[in-house]
Amino acid sequence: MTTSPDDYKQNLLNNHSSKTGLRGKINANCIDCTYDPIDAGSWRKQVENCHGYSCALYSVRPKTLSNTK
């Protein structure tokens, strides 16, 4: 059975919003706001490239972890 892009996004939202603590809720909000499963890049990369500077969650949005020290 193939999963549609909308189903995939909904599964991501359900997964993150059900986590305890604020991080899961913030991730779910950012996924809902900016993630498009048809566009290139992972949800995290798309959220990292967000230009919603006026968003209250902009400074705490999910970002790709850096391996540099």
N, C-alpha and C positions, 0 to 999 in steps of 0.2 A: 504494500500500500504506500503510495506516494503522499508526502506531506506538502500541503500548499504553503506558499510564503506566509499567508495570513495565519495559518495554524502554527507554523514555526515561531512567528512573532508572539502569538498568544501563549505558547508553551514557555518561551523565554520570560514573558511577563509573569506568568503564574509561578515559575521557578524562583525568580528573584523576589517577587512581592511576598512570597510565603516564608522567606528567611527572617530570622529574628534580628533585631537591631535595625539601625538606620541605613546601613550600607545597601542591603537588599532593596529597601524601599526607594532609595535614591537611584540605584541602578534601574529599577523597574520604571521609575518616572522618566529617566533619560531615554530608555529604550522606547517607551511609548511615544515620547516627543520627537525623537530624531531618527530612529532606526527604520530603514527600508530594506527588507530582505532581498529585494530585487537589485538594489544598488551594489556596487562593488565594495568589498571590505566587510570585516566582521562588525557586529553591533558595537563592540568596544572602540574600534577604529573610527566608525562613523560618529559616535558620541564624543570621542576625543577631538574630532574636527568640528564640533559644534561651534557656531558663531552667535549663540544666544547670550551675549554679554550681559543683558539686563535680567537674565534668569537668576533667581535667588540661589539656585543650586550650581551655578556655573563653576564656582571655585572648588566645589567638591565632586564634580562629575567624574565618572570613571575614566581612568587613563591607562594606557599600556604601561606595564611595568618596565622600567629601564634596567638593563644589565650592566650599565656603566657604574663605576665607583667614583 
